[in-house]
Every structure is written in C-alpha cells, then in structure tokens.
C-alpha cells in the first residue's frame, strides 16, 4: 500500500474514533429543531428514495421518514447508527441505517432520488471525492441538499479556535469551506446545476453559562473531546480559556450567568444532478 494510502487510512480511522467519542446524540438534540426546519424547506415528496449522508443519530432521516420518504442513513460511527435505529424503532418509523464512508458510499450509481447531509459530509477529508460520490448515487435531476457550517458562523469560529490549539493533519482543507458559497459552487459545478445557497440562522440555546457550554462540548462533542485529549495539561487550560472567551463574547442571553444564547448560522445548499 502506498504511503499516501496508509496516511489516508490513518486519517479515516482517526475520524471514525473522533465521531464515536463523547456522545454526539446528546449534541444532536441541541440542533434537532433546526434539522426539522431544514427538512421542511426541502421539496421531497412522500415515496422519494432519500440518502442521508453522515446521518448521525437520525436528526434529518427521522423527519424525512415521518413525511413518508423512503430513507437510508449512512455514517462511519457505528454507535450513532445504533442510536438512530433505536430512535426510529421508538417512533415506529422505517429507516435503514448503514455503516459507510461519505467518500465511498456503498450504493449503486443513481440509487437515490435525493441526497441530504446536515453538518455531516462536510467533515470528510477529501471534498472532491465527496462531491463525486454525492453525484454518483443520485439519479439525473435528483436533489442534493446540504447544511454546512460556514467560516463566519459561530461554529466556524469555534472550529478555528480548535485548529489553532490542536491542529488537524497537514494538507486537509477546513471543513467549513463547504459553507463558503464560491467554494461550494466550484466543487459542485461539474456535476450539478441550479445551485442555490442561503444563509440560515440557528441558535445555540443552553441552560448553562459559557464555561458550562464549553464543558458540554468537551464532554459530548467528539471533535472537541479528542482535541483536548491531544494536549497536555497546560495546553488544555489554554484551549479551554480560548473557548470560554469565544462563548462569552457571543452570548446574548439576558442572564449570561445562567444561560448561553448564541446566534449561529449555516449555509444551505440545494442543487440538481445534471
């Protein structure tokens, strides 16, 4: 195996471990309402065969199934798939949850009439491969819908702080570039038409102060937890201080000692397969 293939295999293994760390199911609940609204804006009719890429615990897959879509979710993190299956079973919904990689989707060409991904496929390391795979599994004329954190958003700033204190492997483009309109158009332009983008507001509303918000993400959000784990004690203290400063500066709650309310946003991307 070539050294580049070995390096990529190591990156993939690290990413899988990252998303299986903590408990993203807890974090997912904080954006569940945003996921519901994302689905409501999409022109997906009952009976449509939909693939949810990097589906996590089903925040998007379940609302689609409630609306009558035939939904398959795929993710690299097996523990999140288990939670997704449990959530679907609790509601009596039929959703297929598969283990798989956004850069090597385990489906035939043109298998789906719609492909969606919310805060998911954007984190795969090779965006050009992701764009190719999203196009490959879509029928001609099929719908692609993405929700991606953008660089100027609060989440974009949080990821930037993380990269400064615990840098990612060299050579990998920042995931939030999927939230940059010009970059998205360049990545999708070869295989997609009618590309439309829109910035969509979403709040982080938590019943804790800024320090509590940082602790929440440190405990439950795999990327934050793993970033802290790579640092020594002094590095962890500096990282925590930087994150608390970010959260405090963005907190617009009336009682910031008891609550954190941050105005966030993401780039919604909708396109059609050529």
Secondary structure as UniProt FT lines:
FT   HELIX           3..20
FT   HELIX           24..29
FT   TURN            30..31
FT   HELIX           32..40
FT   TURN            46..47
FT   STRAND          49..53
FT   TURN            56..60
FT   HELIX           61..66
FT   TURN            67..68
FT   STRAND          70..75
FT   HELIX           78..91
FT   STRAND          95..99
FT   TURN            102..103
FT   TURN            109..110
FT   STRAND          112..118
FT   HELIX           121..123
FT   HELIX           127..136
FT   STRAND          138..149
FT   TURN            151..152
FT   HELIX           154..165
FT   TURN            170..171
FT   HELIX           175..179
FT   HELIX           181..188
FT   TURN            189..191
FT   STRAND          192..206
FT   HELIX           210..220
FT   HELIX           222..229
FT   HELIX           233..250
FT   TURN            254..258
FT   STRAND          260..273
//
